[in-house]
Amino acid sequence: MEMEIEEQGETGRNVMCQLTDPEGNHLGPPMYLPQNAAPKELQQIVNKLLNNEEKLPYAFYISDQELVVQLGTYLQKNKVSVEKVLPIVYQPQAVFRIRPINRCSSTIAGHTEAVLSVAFSPDGRQLATGSGDTTVRLWDLNTQTPMYTCTGHKNWVLCIAWSPDGKHLVSGSKAGELQCWDPQTGKPSGNPLIGHKKWITGISWEPVHLRAPCRRFVSSSKDGDARIWDVSLRKCVICLNGHTLAVTCVKWGGDGVIYTGSQDCTIKVWETSQGKLIRELKGHGHWVNSLALSTEYVLRTGAFDHTGKQYTSPEEMKEVALERYKKMKGNVPERLVSGSDDFTMFLWEPADSKHPKTRMTGHQQLVNHVYFSPDGQWVASASFDKSVKLWNGTTGKFVAAFRGHVGPVYQISWSADSRLLLSGSKDSTLKVNCRNYYLPFMVLMGLSYG
């Protein structure tokens, strides 16, 4: 290790620090660190103390604020006392880095009307799009060329969702019908699934670590119901009814429960064997527009990661997906964040309480979209007040605001390494923000990361 750790030192030069993980577990006893120690040196120390054979990247936080400068500079700027032991939280980062965005690599043409929904396959090899031209299109991302045009819908394709094992693709339309497709052929897997009376507002698959191969998914609709479907049986197996107005969003959680948000201002939690209501989360004063889970990225990608490894059996895929989920979740409950027309957001831990952990305020107009970063450490929110805001994903504490757009912000999406945040607006631009610098550094004319 390049930097020597002092066992004792003078108050002016060294600071007594305690390294802890995000769950509060101490990494060894307190130690004296020189004030010229920066994140690079702290990474060396953590890797040394953890006996990591591969040197892993870490971020460091003091009082929920990321340390990006030398320790002494931070202490002086924030007027932090060095008379007490200074707790420093180390947070593992993605071992990979996405390529920087500096140009449009390809324009993929084919739809004849607006593209309304976009989704990357779990392994990142294919892209699916749904359009107002009533078609679903599949694209090869290696060649950036069209693969299949899937026809059969009678109205706009509003929602698209891949099964976490990559074997199925489901699309939902404004006519209220759902269609399952085979991504390898582009052909429909049977007749449309009929049951909803109004248009589809959301689709979410049962996590692969709970069942492999994937068979069940849940859909939400403006008709006020959510329905669980079995693609093998080709029918609705459970109807979740109880909301009094439209269901705007739905998520199938890693613990096996389903969350539905509605225009009736409530969020309902359902078990999935019989469809019984477990819990009702109340607090919002207007429509619930968006839900996001802290584990959403690993639930969507299942067993697939940046290495590109493929799996030969459902059992192996289930085992790897479960390991990824447990590592992502840690020893804390799965968190849920909700965004509303009442300009606020709530952070919940539904497994522990029906009451919100914290209320997140600051937006001046309705919150249109909320999204956890892949590592679960951050929450981003998009609003009609033309801003994107960044929040601490564990405490709900406000971190920063991005104000580059000049129109309402409709959607946001994180890069897979949790460093970059993409936002799309009515002003016809996409902006890329870096969470470490809190300002847009790229404007793209032309929304989703794989």
ChimeraX attribute file (.defattr): number of C-alpha atoms within 10 A of each C-alpha:
attribute: neighborCount
match mode: 1-to-1
recipient: residues
	/A:1	9
	/A:2	7
	/A:3	12
	/A:4	10
	/A:5	13
	/A:6	13
	/A:7	11
	/A:8	12
	/A:9	14
	/A:10	9
	/A:11	13
	/A:12	10
	/A:13	12
	/A:14	22
	/A:15	27
	/A:16	20
	/A:17	18
	/A:18	18
	/A:19	23
	/A:20	21
	/A:21	14
	/A:22	19
	/A:23	11
	/A:24	12
	/A:25	10
	/A:26	15
	/A:27	15
	/A:28	11
	/A:29	9
	/A:30	17
	/A:31	19
	/A:32	20
	/A:33	24
	/A:34	23
	/A:35	17
	/A:36	13
	/A:37	17
	/A:38	18
	/A:39	20
	/A:40	14
	/A:41	16
	/A:42	20
	/A:43	19
	/A:44	18
	/A:45	18
	/A:46	19
	/A:47	17
	/A:48	13
	/A:49	11
	/A:50	10
	/A:51	10
	/A:52	11
	/A:53	8
	/A:54	8
	/A:55	13
	/A:56	15
	/A:57	18
	/A:58	19
	/A:59	16
	/A:60	22
	/A:61	18
	/A:62	15
	/A:63	10
	/A:64	14
	/A:65	11
	/A:66	17
	/A:67	20
	/A:68	16
	/A:69	14
	/A:70	16
	/A:71	20
	/A:72	20
	/A:73	16
	/A:74	17
	/A:75	16
	/A:76	10
	/A:77	8
	/A:78	9
	/A:79	9
	/A:80	12
	/A:81	11
	/A:82	14
	/A:83	9
	/A:84	10
	/A:85	14
	/A:86	19
	/A:87	17
	/A:88	22
	/A:89	25
	/A:90	24
	/A:91	17
	/A:92	14
	/A:93	15
	/A:94	16
	/A:95	12
	/A:96	12
	/A:97	13
	/A:98	14
	/A:99	7
	/A:100	7
	/A:101	12
	/A:102	9
	/A:103	9
	/A:104	9
	/A:105	8
	/A:106	9
	/A:107	9
	/A:108	10
	/A:109	8
	/A:110	10
	/A:111	17
	/A:112	11
	/A:113	13
	/A:114	11
	/A:115	18
	/A:116	15
	/A:117	21
	/A:118	19
	/A:119	21
	/A:120	23
	/A:121	25
	/A:122	25
	/A:123	21
	/A:124	19
	/A:125	16
	/A:126	20
	/A:127	21
	/A:128	25
	/A:129	23
	/A:130	27
	/A:131	22
	/A:132	19
	/A:133	18
	/A:134	21
	/A:135	23
	/A:136	28
	/A:137	20
	/A:138	24
	/A:139	20
	/A:140	15
	/A:141	15
	/A:142	9
	/A:143	10
	/A:144	15
	/A:145	15
	/A:146	17
	/A:147	19
	/A:148	17
	/A:149	17
	/A:150	19
	/A:151	15
	/A:152	13
	/A:153	21
	/A:154	14
	/A:155	18
	/A:156	24
	/A:157	28
	/A:158	24
	/A:159	25
	/A:160	25
	/A:161	26
	/A:162	26
	/A:163	25
	/A:164	29
	/A:165	26
	/A:166	24
	/A:167	16
	/A:168	21
	/A:169	24
	/A:170	25
	/A:171	27
	/A:172	30
	/A:173	25
	/A:174	22
	/A:175	18
	/A:176	25
	/A:177	21
	/A:178	25
	/A:179	21
	/A:180	23
	/A:181	20
	/A:182	16
	/A:183	25
	/A:184	12
	/A:185	12
	/A:186	18
	/A:187	15
	/A:188	18
	/A:189	17
	/A:190	13
	/A:191	11
	/A:192	18
	/A:193	18
	/A:194	14
	/A:195	14
	/A:196	21
	/A:197	15
	/A:198	18
	/A:199	23
	/A:200	28
	/A:201	22
	/A:202	23
	/A:203	25
	/A:204	26
	/A:205	27
	/A:206	26
	/A:207	31
	/A:208	29
	/A:209	29
	/A:210	15
	/A:211	15
	/A:212	19
	/A:213	19
	/A:214	23
	/A:215	20
	/A:216	21
	/A:217	22
	/A:218	24
	/A:219	30
	/A:220	30
	/A:221	26
	/A:222	22
	/A:223	20
	/A:224	21
	/A:225	25
	/A:226	31
	/A:227	20
	/A:228	23
	/A:229	21
	/A:230	16
	/A:231	19
	/A:232	11
	/A:233	10
	/A:234	17
	/A:235	15
	/A:236	18
	/A:237	14
	/A:238	17
	/A:239	18
	/A:240	23
	/A:241	15
	/A:242	11
	/A:243	20
	/A:244	14
	/A:245	17
	/A:246	22
	/A:247	30
	/A:248	25
	/A:249	27
	/A:250	26
	/A:251	26
	/A:252	24
	/A:253	23
	/A:254	23
	/A:255	14
	/A:256	15
	/A:257	19
	/A:258	25
	/A:259	23
	/A:260	28
	/A:261	27
	/A:262	27
	/A:263	21
	/A:264	19
	/A:265	22
	/A:266	22
	/A:267	24
	/A:268	21
	/A:269	24
	/A:270	19
	/A:271	16
	/A:272	17
	/A:273	10
	/A:274	11
	/A:275	19
	/A:276	14
	/A:277	16
	/A:278	13
	/A:279	16
	/A:280	16
	/A:281	19
	/A:282	15
	/A:283	14
	/A:284	21
	/A:285	14
	/A:286	18
	/A:287	22
	/A:288	29
	/A:289	22
	/A:290	24
	/A:291	24
	/A:292	24
	/A:293	26
	/A:294	27
	/A:295	23
	/A:296	26
	/A:297	19
	/A:298	27
	/A:299	27
	/A:300	24
	/A:301	24
	/A:302	27
	/A:303	27
	/A:304	23
	/A:305	16
	/A:306	14
	/A:307	8
	/A:308	11
	/A:309	9
	/A:310	11
	/A:311	14
	/A:312	7
	/A:313	10
	/A:314	16
	/A:315	15
	/A:316	14
	/A:317	23
	/A:318	23
	/A:319	17
	/A:320	17
	/A:321	26
	/A:322	21
	/A:323	14
	/A:324	20
	/A:325	22
	/A:326	14
	/A:327	11
	/A:328	20
	/A:329	17
	/A:330	11
	/A:331	10
	/A:332	11
	/A:333	14
	/A:334	21
	/A:335	22
	/A:336	25
	/A:337	26
	/A:338	27
	/A:339	29
	/A:340	27
	/A:341	21
	/A:342	19
	/A:343	21
	/A:344	22
	/A:345	28
	/A:346	21
	/A:347	23
	/A:348	24
	/A:349	17
	/A:350	22
	/A:351	15
	/A:352	10
	/A:353	12
	/A:354	17
	/A:355	15
	/A:356	17
	/A:357	19
	/A:358	16
	/A:359	17
	/A:360	19
	/A:361	14
	/A:362	11
	/A:363	21
	/A:364	14
	/A:365	18
	/A:366	22
	/A:367	28
	/A:368	23
	/A:369	23
	/A:370	26
	/A:371	27
	/A:372	28
	/A:373	25
	/A:374	23
	/A:375	22
	/A:376	22
	/A:377	17
	/A:378	22
	/A:379	26
	/A:380	26
	/A:381	29
	/A:382	28
	/A:383	26
	/A:384	21
	/A:385	19
	/A:386	21
	/A:387	23
	/A:388	30
	/A:389	19
	/A:390	23
	/A:391	19
	/A:392	18
	/A:393	22
	/A:394	19
	/A:395	15
	/A:396	22
	/A:397	17
	/A:398	15
	/A:399	16
	/A:400	17
	/A:401	18
	/A:402	19
	/A:403	14
	/A:404	19
	/A:405	22
	/A:406	14
	/A:407	17
	/A:408	20
	/A:409	26
	/A:410	19
	/A:411	21
	/A:412	24
	/A:413	24
	/A:414	25
	/A:415	18
	/A:416	20
	/A:417	16
	/A:418	21
	/A:419	18
	/A:420	20
	/A:421	22
	/A:422	23
	/A:423	28
	/A:424	25
	/A:425	21
	/A:426	15
	/A:427	14
	/A:428	13
	/A:429	17
	/A:430	22
	/A:431	21
	/A:432	22
	/A:433	22
	/A:434	16
	/A:435	19
	/A:436	12
	/A:437	10
	/A:438	15
	/A:439	16
	/A:440	19
	/A:441	11
	/A:442	15
	/A:443	17
	/A:444	16
	/A:445	12
	/A:446	10
	/A:447	15
	/A:448	16
	/A:449	16
	/A:450	16
